[in-house]
Amino acid sequence: MKTIAIGVFIFAEIIYQHGMKKILITGTNGMLGKVLVKQLLEKGFYVIGTSRGECKIVCNSEKFKYYEVDITDYFQLHDVLFDERPEVVIHAAAMTQADECELNKDKCWNVNQHGTVHALVGAKMYSSFLIYVSTDFVFDGEKGMYKEEDECRPVNWYGHCKLAGESVIKDAEIPWSIVRTCLVYGEKTSGGRDNIITWADGKLSKHEKIKVVDDQVRTPTYIGDLAKGIISIIEKKATGIYHLSGKDVLTPYQMAKAVAKYKSYDESLIERVTADTFTQPAKRPAKTGFVIDKAINELGYDPISFAEGIKKVLG
Ligand SMILES: NC(=O)c1ccc[n+]([C@@H]2O[C@H](COP(=O)([O-])OP(=O)(O)OC[C@H]3O[C@@H](n4cnc5c(N)ncnc54)[C@H](OP(=O)(O)O)[C@@H]3O)[C@@H](O)[C@H]2O)c1
């Protein structure tokens, strides 16, 4: 009787596990990775987190496992894929600071291009779907409000390497999707870095003056929306390129002003400047921002407004 009960339990467990997809994510210590893990677990997926160094996610779920993987070392990734056999790989790990990329070109190429080759080779062997997270910095910023099919022409090394990563993915022999996103913001996590909202709030709350550019245009993206959009891609097995960003078209100056208004800070602390005020190693594309109609129509993507985003982030 006991043997039969154990047999039934194992059978039920196999059925259960096979009903649920297993997703491997690279870069789970990063801003996007953390939120993706949370949302995927809430939806019942099994999640394999990987990133450089120790896990920065506090999670007791038995559906979550973490492995230290440096994406520049193919064998580290291979071993995890071999053991776990995830159906889907989301490649979010990257060197993301444009100035750091400009100053460390070899390192940036190694992480962002070679790392993507490694993700592809591994996914081709053990998975059936690959999602690559890319950026608005693949565009030159001359036109703004880019569609998926617009011509890419990066103006800095970060954009150049992310675009090289896109070319790698487009050659994949398994179904793939490229998700481009733009100026991501969200709740600050412990040890996490600032974003436009938390940075402006931090400075203005201490009555510090800030200089903010008013000649760059973006469609800022709430991190929760980006993660939701990526999960829709998994659920619909949607292939091809998708632009996932917010819907409001704003300059960083307008974003900082919106933060100040929401918190009733002294708006005169914010000085409106142009990009040439700053000498930064990496040139920024002036006008980016996305047309997100494809994601709305095909994925049911429905991002919140920037005003709602401020409420979420600053409570
Ligand atoms: N944030 C944005 O505004 C934005 C905009 C457009 C596109 N994106 C894209 O979105 C994706 C996610 O970005 P994010 O905002 O989450 O960036 P993030 O917070 O900087 O996270 C990136 C993660 O990748 C990890 N990483 C870096 N090098 C690695 C390596 N060699 N091996 C393994 N992991 C490595 C980092 O590890 P450490 O924690 O050790 O540094 C970090 O945890 C990236 O592909 C980025 O290009 C982001």
The ligand as a Tripos MOL2 file, in Angstrom:
@<TRIPOS>MOLECULE
LIG
   48    52     1     0     0
SMALL
NO_CHARGES

@<TRIPOS>ATOM
      1 N1         18.3440   49.4840  -16.9430 N.am      1 LIG1
      2 C1         18.0700   50.0730  -18.0930 C.2       1 LIG1
      3 O1         17.7130   51.2630  -18.1220 O.2       1 LIG1
      4 C2         18.1710   49.2950  -19.3820 C.ar      1 LIG1
      5 C3         17.8200   49.9630  -20.5700 C.ar      1 LIG1
      6 C4         17.9090   49.2690  -21.7710 C.ar      1 LIG1
      7 C5         18.3210   47.9490  -21.7770 C.ar      1 LIG1
      8 N2         18.6680   47.3200  -20.6190 N.ar      1 LIG1
      9 C6         19.1140   45.9230  -20.7150 C.3       1 LIG1
     10 O2         18.3660   45.1680  -19.7960 O.3       1 LIG1
     11 C7         19.1450   44.0840  -19.2960 C.3       1 LIG1
     12 C8         19.0530   44.0480  -17.7870 C.3       1 LIG1
     13 O3         19.6020   45.2590  -17.2970 O.3       1 LIG1
     14 P1         19.4910   45.7090  -15.7670 P.3       1 LIG1
     15 O4         18.8840   47.0390  -15.7500 O.co2     1 LIG1
     16 O5         18.9270   44.6210  -14.9410 O.co2     1 LIG1
     17 O6         21.0460   45.9080  -15.4970 O.3       1 LIG1
     18 P2         21.8910   45.6530  -14.1940 P.3       1 LIG1
     19 O7         21.1030   46.0300  -12.9930 O.co2     1 LIG1
     20 O8         23.2100   46.3010  -14.4230 O.co2     1 LIG1
     21 O9         22.0390   44.0730  -14.2050 O.3       1 LIG1
     22 C9         22.8920   43.3840  -15.0590 C.3       1 LIG1
     23 C10        23.3690   42.1530  -14.3250 C.3       1 LIG1
     24 O10        24.2620   41.4410  -15.1800 O.3       1 LIG1
     25 C11        25.3020   40.9590  -14.3500 C.3       1 LIG1
     26 N3         26.5420   40.6970  -15.0670 N.ar      1 LIG1
     27 C12        27.4220   41.5840  -15.5580 C.ar      1 LIG1
     28 N4         28.4670   40.9440  -16.0820 N.ar      1 LIG1
     29 C13        28.2320   39.6120  -15.9070 C.ar      1 LIG1
     30 C14        28.9490   38.4390  -16.2260 C.ar      1 LIG1
     31 N5         30.1450   38.4890  -16.8090 N.pl3     1 LIG1
     32 N6         28.4060   37.2470  -15.9060 N.ar      1 LIG1
     33 C15        27.2120   37.1850  -15.2740 C.ar      1 LIG1
     34 N7         26.4840   38.2540  -14.9350 N.ar      1 LIG1
     35 C16        26.9970   39.4590  -15.2510 C.ar      1 LIG1
     36 C17        25.5430   42.0710  -13.3610 C.3       1 LIG1
     37 O11        26.2760   41.5270  -12.2770 O.3       1 LIG1
     38 P3         26.8540   42.4080  -11.0810 P.3       1 LIG1
     39 O12        25.6550   42.6140  -10.1940 O.co2     1 LIG1
     40 O13        27.9060   41.5400  -10.4870 O.co2     1 LIG1
     41 O14        27.3800   43.6610  -11.7090 O.co2     1 LIG1
     42 C18        24.1370   42.5000  -13.0340 C.3       1 LIG1
     43 O15        23.6300   41.7710  -11.9430 O.3       1 LIG1
     44 C19        20.5540   44.2760  -19.8420 C.3       1 LIG1
     45 O16        20.7650   43.3820  -20.8950 O.3       1 LIG1
     46 C20        20.5640   45.7210  -20.3490 C.3       1 LIG1
     47 O17        21.4310   45.8640  -21.4480 O.3       1 LIG1
     48 C21        18.5930   47.9720  -19.4240 C.ar      1 LIG1
@<TRIPOS>BOND
     1     1     2 1
     2     2     3 2
     3     2     4 1
     4     4     5 ar
     5     4    48 ar
     6     5     6 ar
     7     6     7 ar
     8     7     8 ar
     9     8     9 1
    10     8    48 ar
    11     9    10 1
    12     9    46 1
    13    10    11 1
    14    11    12 1
    15    11    44 1
    16    12    13 1
    17    13    14 1
    18    14    15 2
    19    14    16 1
    20    14    17 1
    21    17    18 1
    22    18    19 2
    23    18    20 1
    24    18    21 1
    25    21    22 1
    26    22    23 1
    27    23    24 1
    28    23    42 1
    29    24    25 1
    30    25    26 1
    31    25    36 1
    32    26    27 ar
    33    26    35 ar
    34    27    28 ar
    35    28    29 ar
    36    29    30 ar
    37    29    35 ar
    38    30    31 1
    39    30    32 ar
    40    32    33 ar
    41    33    34 ar
    42    34    35 ar
    43    36    37 1
    44    36    42 1
    45    37    38 1
    46    38    39 2
    47    38    40 1
    48    38    41 1
    49    42    43 1
    50    44    45 1
    51    44    46 1
    52    46    47 1
@<TRIPOS>SUBSTRUCTURE
     1 LIG1         1 GROUP 0 **** ****
